[in-house]
């Protein structure tokens, strides 16, 4: 199975921009690149910040673009998203629980868990008691299938202080305790940072995909972050001999 991970579109309502960036145009350019990608991905994983303001119009634009590809997609929220409109517009492509948008799907021989790390109204991420309890109840339901987890906020420190300050700041240790020592987890995929970064969390390979719209500057000393005009990229993942292998495509 070939999985395309796309993230951080920040699609706006018609006529709006993110700074000077036309994120709607960037998203449609992404859709065009995905349409001609060969081999064609079997699944799209969207790791958050689909929308900029979190309104129905933005999600409808994203849904129409992704559905035009005729590739199944799954999505979790980022810090710019809102649960109610995302649930309403995306339907079964996102979680449908009353209080979170976590999801659990088995496709072929791979099991995929999407985690909702959103704290509405805030930039940082959290896994609260309810979402951790949901995860704990679901982890052992896969009968030994390889398990891929995707989420918005990275659970590990990247060294980019501005982003680490708004990373997964609640529930990280409890999350690590649930995953530590497991042999079924093949990887954890994240977004949020607008850069490609690889790391480890609880003994598992963890990958942050770059934005499909715009990147943040790589600066290990700056207190904030700045948008840079680096090319948008698509992350591709597949299991090779039982291990997750990742690629970047422009």
N, C-alpha and C positions, 0 to 999 in steps of 0.2 A: 504494500500500500504506500502510495506517495502522497504526503500531506503537505499542503502549502499553508504556512502560517503568515497571516497578514494582520497588521495591527496599527492602531493610532492613526485612523483616517482623519478624525476631527471634522467630519463633514458638517458644513453649516447649512442654515436655511438659504434659500435662493437669494443671491445678491450680497450676501455677507462674506467676510473673509476672516482668517485667523492672522492678525497682523496684516502683512501684505501678501499672504499666500491664499490662493484660490483652492481650497481643499476639495471642493466639488470637482473641479477640473482634474486635480491630482488623483482623486478616487476613480474617475472615469478612465484616466490613463492607466491606472492599475488594472482595472477590469479588462482593458484592451490587451495589456501584456499577458494577463492570465489566460485570455481567450486563445492566444497563439502559442502558449507554453506547451512544449512537447518533451517528454510524455505528459499527457494531461493529468493533473492531480486527481486523486480519488476523493479527496476531502479537503475543505478549507476550514482552518481553525482561526477564529478572529479573537485576538487576545485583548480586547477592550479599547475604549475611547473611539467607538464607532462615530459618535456624534460630538459636537462642540457644546451645544446647549441642552441636549437631551430631550428634544421635542419630536413629535410624531413625524413631521415633515422630513427631518434628517434621517430617521430610521427607515422611512418609506423609500427615500432615495437610495440608501445603502441596500435595502432588500431588493429593489428592482435591479440594481446593478449586479448583485451577486446571483440572483435567480436567473439572469440572462445567460450566465455561464453554464447552467445545467450541471453544476457540481454541488453536492450536498455541503452545507456549511453549519458550523456550530459556533456560538458566540457567548462570551462572558463579558460583563460590564467592566469599564474602567472608571476612573475618578470623574470624568466628564459626562458619564452616562447617568441615566435615571431608570430605575427598575420598571416602573409602571408603563411608560411608553415603550420601552424596549421589549418588555413581555408582550404587550398588546400588539405591536407591529410585527415582531419577528416570530411570534408563535413558537412552534416546537423546535426552532433552531436555537433557542435559548432555554434556560431552566424555567419551570413554571410553578415552583413552590410559592406559597403565599408570602414568605418573608425573605427569600433570597433567590438568586438565579443560578445556583449550582446545578450541574447536570452530570449524568452518568450514562454512557452509551457504549455498547459493544458493536464493533464493526469488523467483520471477518474474524481474524484471530487477535485483534487488538482491542483493549478496553480503554476508553477515554473518559477521564473525569475533569470537568471544568469547574473551577472554584470562583465564587463571587467574593471579591475582596473589597468591594465598594463600601465606602462610608459616605453616604449622600451629603453633599454640601462641604466636603473636605477633600483635600488632595491625597492624603495618606491612605494606606490600605489597612484592612483588619480581617482577621478570621476570629469572629466572636464565638462564644460558647455554643450557640445554636448551629453555626456552620461547621464548627469542629466536631460536634456530636453527629451531624449529618455525615461528614466525611468518615468518621470512625465507624459508623454503621455500614457504610458502603464499601470500605476498603477490602473486606474479605469476601465480597459477594461475587468475585470474578472467577472463581474456580481455577486459579493459577494462571489466568491470561496475562500476557504482558500489559502493563498499565502505564499510560501516558497521561500526565497531568498538565493542564494549561490554566493560566490565571493572568491577571493584569500586573499587579504589583510584584516585583521580584522579592523573594524571601531572603536573599543574601545581600550583603553590603557590596556595592560596586566600586567604592572609592571615589565616586562622583558625589560630593557632599550634598549638593542641592537636591539631587534625586534620592539619595539615601535618607534624607530628612523626611521625604514624603513616600518612602517605600512601605513595606509591610511592617508597621510599627506595633501592631497588636496581634497576639496569637502566634508569633513566630516560633517560640520555644515549644509550645504545645503541638504545633504543626510538625516541627522537627521530630518530636517524640513519637508521633504517629507513623512517621516514615522511616525512622532510623532502623536499620537492620532488615528492611524488607528487600526481598530478591526479585519481586515482580515489577518494581518501578523502573522503567527504561529511561525516563527523563521528565523534566519539568520545563515547560515553555512559558515565557512571560513576555510582556510588552513594557509600556510606560516610559522607558528611559530614552527612546528615540535614538538608540545606537545598538549595534550588534555587540553583545558581551556574553562570554561564556564563564561559568563558575560552577561551584559545587554547593549543595545544600543537603544536609542530613545524609551525606554519603552518596548523593545522586547528582548526576550531571544536570545542570540547569542552564538554559539558553535564553537570552533576551534578544528578541528580534528587533531589527531597526524599523522605523516608521515607514509606512507606505506612502507618506505625504512629505514630511520634512524631518530633518535630524537636529539634535542638539549638539553643540560644540563639545569636542573632547577636551576638557580642561580639568585637571586634577587639583587645581589650586583655587579656582574662582568660587566665590560664595554663591553665585547664582548660575543661571544657564542662559545660553543664547542660541537662537535659531540659526542654522547654517544651511546654505544651499548645496548640500550634498545629495547625490542621487537617491531617490527612493529605492527600496529593495524588497524582494520577496524571499522569505526563508522557506526552504524545502527540507523535509525530514522523511526518512524511511528507516525501517529496521533492516540491517544487514548482518546476517549471522547472529541475530538476536540482540544486536546493539543498535542504539539510535545514532544515525549518521545525519549530519545537518549540512546544508549548502546555502549559499546566498546567490540569488540571481537578480540582475538589474531589470 
